[in-house]
Amino acid sequence: MRPAPTPAGFDHGIPVQIGSVPAPRRPAPATPPRPPAALPPSVAGPSRPAPAPRPAPASRPTPGTSPRPAPGPTSRPPHPGPSRPGHPPHPGHPHHALRRPGPGLPLPRHPGPLPPAVHDPRPGSGSVDVRLLPSPDGDHADRPLTAAATPRLGRRALRHEQLATLAAPRRRYSLLARLLFVTMDLLYGRRRTLEKFQVLEVVARIPYQIWENAAYRLFTRRHRDGALARRIHERIEENREQQDNEQWHLLIVGELVRASGRKPSRVRFRVLPLLLALSYYHVAWLMFVLAPRWSYRLNADFEDHAEHEYAEYVAEHPELETVPHRSAFADRYGAHATVADLLRQIGHDERMHKEESERYLAEGRLR
């Protein structure tokens, strides 16, 4: 028996509008796919470990160059930082130049770090032993530093060097040197004064001027000999630095004399120093012409005498330890906290001059 037909306008008992589109049905929610079932070990076989990540290929260095280190906090050089007047910049900087405290000229630049004997990384930490100067072509030549190129010493190092000077015996002075010292005592007294030091500094520059002029004449005659010409050129530079350093001493001591308020005699401290300098020039020139070693020995005696005089003057005047030093030449020669430290530094420069003259005495004539 057939079922009765559904009347128009009805869909299984649900009334619908004739001629309308039936409403869409909602799709069934999608179910996530199930992971494949793990096979038993007898079927799947032994498990294999996951492959390790392949390392990145190392870069090959270019022929003729060294491989660069990996970047990190230890591969960067330390920052040079600000430099104090008269002190060299930080030695860790790859391109740096030591400042000459004397004549104010920079030392030649060196592509790599300087040896420990050239710079004082901690000023004031102790004595500084500087003897080697890097040559302009980059290697460390056996060229000693002059007093003008030596970095300024710290306060503790200056006191140490003063005590070393006081403990060291004086040189056995030559007859001409003794005659010069006796003449100074007769004209200006045996007592050590700044005015007397000023007269000594007027005379102290003369031997270096004579040696520099003689080296220029020798360079004119022997400039074709490359090795000798280079040694002559180095000697010219040393003599120029030495007389410039003595000139700074003269300017600084004269500044101290003016600051003291004392008015020296015009005849004793203006006219007589000129006569002494003129006489000493002719004597030193004649000695250098006859035998250069005589001139070197006389200057070594003169500088040894000046070194001990400055050291003993500071020891005799302990009040200078509390006198602050303010100078118009501090940016060129070097700044010091007290006048005592300033005079100690000048005395150390005189020792350097003495050692330079002794080295010339051992080397003999340039040939």
C-alpha positions as CSV (number, residue, x, y, z in Angstrom):
1,M,0.0,0.0,0.0
2,R,1.5,3.3,-1.1
3,P,1.9,6.2,1.3
4,A,-0.2,9.2,0.8
5,P,1.5,12.0,-1.2
6,T,2.6,15.0,0.7
7,P,0.5,18.0,-0.1
8,A,2.1,21.0,-1.8
9,G,3.6,23.5,0.7
10,F,4.6,20.8,3.1
11,D,7.9,19.0,3.5
12,H,7.5,16.0,5.8
13,G,5.0,17.9,7.8
14,I,7.1,21.2,7.9
15,P,5.4,24.1,6.1
16,V,7.6,25.8,3.4
17,Q,7.0,28.7,1.1
18,I,6.3,27.5,-2.4
19,G,8.9,28.9,-4.9
20,S,11.6,29.7,-2.2
21,V,15.1,28.3,-2.0
22,P,15.5,25.8,0.8
23,A,17.7,27.0,3.7
24,P,21.3,25.6,3.6
25,R,22.2,23.0,6.1
26,R,25.1,23.5,8.5
27,P,28.2,21.3,7.6
28,A,29.2,18.8,10.1
29,P,32.3,19.8,12.2
30,A,35.5,18.5,10.8
31,T,37.4,16.0,12.9
32,P,41.2,16.2,13.1
33,P,43.0,13.4,11.4
34,R,44.2,10.7,13.7
35,P,48.0,10.0,13.8
36,P,48.9,6.8,12.3
37,A,49.1,4.0,14.8
38,A,52.6,3.1,15.8
39,L,53.8,-0.2,14.4
40,P,55.1,-2.9,16.7
41,P,58.9,-3.1,16.8
42,S,58.9,-6.4,15.0
43,V,57.3,-4.7,12.0
44,A,58.8,-1.2,12.1
45,G,62.4,-2.3,12.8
46,P,65.1,-0.4,14.9
47,S,64.5,3.3,15.4
48,R,67.0,5.8,13.9
49,P,68.2,8.9,15.7
50,A,67.4,12.3,14.2
51,P,70.2,13.8,12.1
52,A,72.3,16.5,13.8
53,P,72.3,20.0,12.2
54,R,75.1,20.5,9.7
55,P,77.6,23.2,10.9
56,A,78.1,26.3,8.8
57,P,81.1,26.1,6.5
58,A,84.1,28.1,7.9
59,S,85.2,31.0,5.8
60,R,88.6,30.5,4.2
61,P,91.1,33.4,4.8
62,T,92.4,35.3,1.9
63,P,96.0,34.2,1.0
64,G,98.5,36.6,2.6
65,T,96.2,37.6,5.5
66,S,95.7,36.3,9.0
67,P,92.3,35.0,10.1
68,R,90.2,37.4,12.1
69,P,89.3,36.5,15.7
70,A,85.7,35.9,16.5
71,P,84.0,39.1,17.8
72,G,83.6,39.3,21.5
73,P,84.2,41.5,24.5
74,T,87.9,40.4,24.6
75,S,88.7,41.1,21.0
76,R,88.1,44.8,21.2
77,P,91.0,47.0,22.3
78,P,90.4,49.1,25.4
79,H,89.3,52.7,24.8
80,P,92.2,55.1,25.1
81,G,90.3,57.6,27.2
82,P,91.4,61.1,28.0
83,S,95.1,61.7,28.5
84,R,96.6,63.8,31.2
85,P,98.9,66.7,30.3
86,G,102.4,65.4,30.0
87,H,101.4,61.7,30.0
88,P,101.1,59.4,27.1
89,P,97.7,58.1,25.9
90,H,96.4,54.6,26.8
91,P,98.9,52.0,25.5
92,G,96.1,49.7,24.4
93,H,95.0,51.9,21.5
94,P,96.3,50.5,18.2
95,H,97.4,53.9,16.8
96,H,98.7,56.3,19.3
97,A,101.5,58.8,19.7
98,L,103.4,59.7,22.9
99,R,103.5,63.4,23.4
100,R,106.9,64.9,24.0
101,P,106.6,66.9,27.2
102,G,109.8,68.9,26.4
103,P,109.8,70.5,23.0
104,G,106.1,69.6,22.4
105,L,106.6,67.3,19.4
106,P,104.9,64.0,19.0
107,L,106.8,60.8,18.8
108,P,106.6,58.8,15.6
109,R,103.5,56.7,15.3
110,H,103.9,52.9,15.7
111,P,101.5,50.4,14.1
112,G,101.5,48.0,17.1
113,P,101.7,48.2,20.9
114,L,104.9,49.6,22.2
115,P,107.2,47.5,24.4
116,P,106.7,47.9,28.2
117,A,109.9,49.9,28.5
118,V,108.7,52.8,26.3
119,H,105.6,54.0,28.2
120,D,104.5,54.4,31.8
121,P,101.0,52.9,31.9
122,R,100.5,54.0,35.5
123,P,102.1,57.4,36.2
124,G,103.2,57.8,39.7
125,S,103.3,54.0,40.4
126,G,107.1,53.9,40.5
127,S,110.3,54.6,38.7
128,V,110.2,54.6,34.9
129,D,113.0,53.1,32.9
130,V,112.6,54.3,29.3
131,R,115.5,53.8,26.9
132,L,114.1,52.7,23.5
133,L,112.5,54.8,20.9
134,P,110.5,53.1,18.0
135,S,112.1,54.1,14.7
136,P,109.9,55.7,12.0
137,D,110.0,52.5,9.9
138,G,108.2,50.5,12.6
139,D,110.8,48.4,14.2
140,H,112.3,49.1,17.6
141,A,115.7,50.5,17.1
142,D,118.3,50.8,19.8
143,R,117.9,54.5,19.9
144,P,117.7,55.9,23.5
145,L,115.1,58.4,24.5
146,T,116.4,61.9,25.3
147,A,115.3,63.8,28.4
148,A,112.9,65.9,26.3
149,A,111.1,62.7,25.0
150,T,110.9,60.9,28.4
151,P,107.4,60.8,29.8
152,R,106.9,62.9,33.0
153,L,107.4,60.9,36.2
154,G,104.7,60.6,38.9
155,R,105.1,62.0,42.3
156,R,106.2,58.8,44.0
157,A,108.7,58.1,41.2
158,L,110.1,61.6,41.4
159,R,110.8,61.1,45.2
160,H,112.4,57.8,44.5
161,E,114.7,59.3,41.9
162,Q,115.6,62.2,44.2
163,L,116.7,59.7,46.9
164,A,118.7,57.8,44.3
165,T,120.5,61.0,43.3
166,L,121.3,61.9,46.9
167,A,122.6,58.4,47.6
168,A,124.8,58.2,44.4
169,P,128.3,59.6,44.5
170,R,129.2,62.5,42.3
171,R,131.5,62.1,39.2
172,R,135.2,62.7,39.4
173,Y,135.1,66.2,37.9
174,S,137.7,67.3,35.5
175,L,140.0,70.3,36.2
176,L,138.1,72.6,33.9
177,A,134.7,71.6,35.4
178,R,136.0,72.3,38.9
179,L,137.2,75.7,37.7
180,L,133.8,76.5,36.3
181,F,132.0,75.5,39.6
182,V,134.5,77.6,41.7
183,T,133.8,80.6,39.5
184,M,130.1,80.2,40.0
185,D,130.5,80.0,43.8
186,L,132.7,83.1,43.8
187,L,130.2,85.1,41.7
188,Y,126.9,83.9,43.2
189,G,127.9,82.3,46.5
190,R,128.0,78.7,47.7
191,R,124.3,78.7,48.8
192,R,121.9,77.1,46.4
193,T,119.3,79.6,45.1
194,L,116.8,79.8,42.2
195,E,118.7,82.8,40.8
196,K,121.9,80.7,40.7
197,F,120.0,77.9,38.9
198,Q,118.8,80.4,36.3
199,V,122.4,81.4,35.5
200,L,123.4,77.7,35.2
201,E,120.5,77.1,32.7
202,V,121.7,79.9,30.6
203,V,125.1,78.2,30.2
204,A,123.7,74.6,30.0
205,R,122.3,74.9,26.4
206,I,125.6,75.9,24.8
207,P,127.3,72.4,24.3
208,Y,124.2,71.0,22.5
209,Q,124.2,73.9,20.1
210,I,127.8,73.3,19.3
211,W,127.3,69.6,18.7
212,E,124.2,70.2,16.5
213,N,126.1,72.7,14.3
214,A,129.0,70.3,14.0
215,A,126.7,67.4,13.1
216,Y,125.1,69.6,10.3
217,R,128.5,70.3,8.8
218,L,129.4,66.6,9.0
219,F,126.0,65.7,7.4
220,T,126.8,68.0,4.5
221,R,130.1,66.2,3.8
222,R,128.9,62.6,4.4
223,H,125.3,62.6,3.3
224,R,126.0,60.0,0.5
225,D,126.8,57.4,3.1
226,G,123.4,56.1,4.0
227,A,124.1,54.4,7.3
228,L,126.3,57.2,8.6
229,A,124.0,59.9,7.4
230,R,121.1,58.3,9.3
231,R,123.2,58.2,12.5
232,I,124.2,61.8,12.0
233,H,120.5,62.8,11.5
234,E,119.6,61.0,14.8
235,R,122.3,62.8,16.6
236,I,121.1,66.1,15.3
237,E,117.6,65.4,16.5
238,E,118.9,64.4,20.0
239,N,121.0,67.5,20.3
240,R,118.1,69.7,19.3
241,E,115.8,68.0,21.8
242,Q,118.5,68.4,24.5
243,Q,118.9,72.1,24.1
244,D,115.2,72.6,23.8
245,N,114.8,70.8,27.1
246,E,117.4,73.0,28.8
247,Q,115.6,76.0,27.4
248,W,112.4,74.9,29.1
249,H,114.3,74.6,32.3
250,L,115.5,78.2,31.8
251,L,112.0,79.5,31.2
252,I,110.5,77.6,34.2
253,V,113.2,78.6,36.7
254,G,112.9,82.2,35.5
255,E,109.2,82.0,36.1
256,L,109.8,80.8,39.7
257,V,112.3,83.7,40.3
258,R,109.7,86.2,39.1
259,A,107.0,84.6,41.3
260,S,109.2,84.9,44.4
261,G,109.0,88.7,44.2
262,R,112.8,89.1,44.5
263,K,114.6,91.5,42.1
264,P,118.0,90.1,41.2
265,S,120.9,92.5,40.5
266,R,121.1,93.6,36.8
267,V,124.9,93.2,36.7
268,R,125.1,89.9,38.4
269,F,122.1,88.2,36.8
270,R,122.0,89.8,33.4
271,V,125.4,91.0,32.3
272,L,127.6,88.4,33.9
273,P,125.5,85.4,32.6
274,L,126.1,86.7,29.0
275,L,129.8,87.0,29.6
276,L,129.9,83.5,31.1
277,A,127.9,82.0,28.2
278,L,130.2,83.7,25.6
279,S,133.3,82.4,27.3
280,Y,131.9,78.9,27.8
281,Y,130.9,78.8,24.2
282,H,134.5,79.3,22.9
283,V,136.0,76.9,25.4
284,A,133.5,74.1,24.6
285,W,133.9,74.7,20.8
286,L,137.7,74.5,21.0
287,M,137.5,71.3,23.1
288,F,135.1,69.8,20.6
289,V,137.4,70.6,17.7
290,L,140.5,69.2,19.3
291,A,138.8,66.1,20.8
292,P,135.0,65.7,21.0
293,R,135.4,63.4,24.0
294,W,136.7,66.3,26.1
295,S,133.6,68.2,25.4
296,Y,131.4,65.2,26.2
297,R,133.2,64.7,29.5
298,L,132.9,68.3,30.5
299,N,129.2,68.3,29.8
300,A,128.7,65.1,31.7
301,D,130.4,66.7,34.7
302,F,128.2,69.8,34.3
303,E,125.0,67.8,34.2
304,D,125.9,65.6,37.1
305,H,126.6,68.7,39.2
306,A,123.2,70.2,38.2
307,E,121.4,66.9,39.0
308,H,122.8,66.9,42.6
309,E,122.2,70.6,43.1
310,Y,118.5,70.3,42.3
311,A,118.1,67.2,44.5
312,E,119.9,68.9,47.5
313,Y,117.9,72.1,47.0
314,V,114.6,70.3,47.3
315,A,115.9,68.4,50.4
316,E,116.9,71.7,52.0
317,H,113.5,73.3,51.4
318,P,110.7,71.0,52.7
319,E,108.3,73.9,52.5
320,L,108.2,73.5,48.7
321,E,106.2,70.3,49.2
322,T,103.1,72.4,50.0
323,V,103.6,75.1,47.4
324,P,101.3,74.5,44.4
325,H,102.8,74.9,41.0
326,R,100.9,76.9,38.4
327,S,102.9,77.5,35.2
328,A,102.1,78.9,31.7
329,F,104.3,76.1,30.3
330,A,102.5,73.2,32.0
331,D,100.8,72.2,28.7
332,R,104.2,71.9,27.0
333,Y,106.7,70.7,29.7
334,G,104.2,68.9,32.0
335,A,102.0,69.8,35.0
336,H,103.2,69.1,38.5
337,A,101.3,69.4,41.8
338,T,104.0,71.1,43.8
339,V,107.2,73.1,43.1
340,A,109.2,70.3,44.8
341,D,108.0,67.8,42.2
342,L,108.8,70.3,39.4
343,L,112.4,70.7,40.6
344,R,112.7,66.9,41.1
345,Q,111.6,66.5,37.4
346,I,114.2,69.0,36.3
347,G,116.9,67.2,38.3
348,H,115.9,63.9,36.6
349,D,116.2,65.6,33.2
350,E,119.7,66.6,34.1
351,R,120.5,63.0,34.9
352,M,119.3,62.0,31.5
353,H,121.5,64.6,29.9
354,K,124.4,63.2,31.9
355,E,123.8,59.7,30.7
356,E,123.5,60.9,27.1
357,S,126.9,62.6,27.3
358,E,128.4,59.5,28.8
359,R,127.0,57.5,25.9
360,Y,128.5,59.9,23.4
361,L,131.8,59.6,25.3
362,A,131.7,55.8,24.9
363,E,130.7,55.9,21.2
364,G,133.4,58.4,20.3
365,R,133.4,60.4,17.0
366,L,130.8,59.6,14.4
367,R,132.5,57.9,11.5
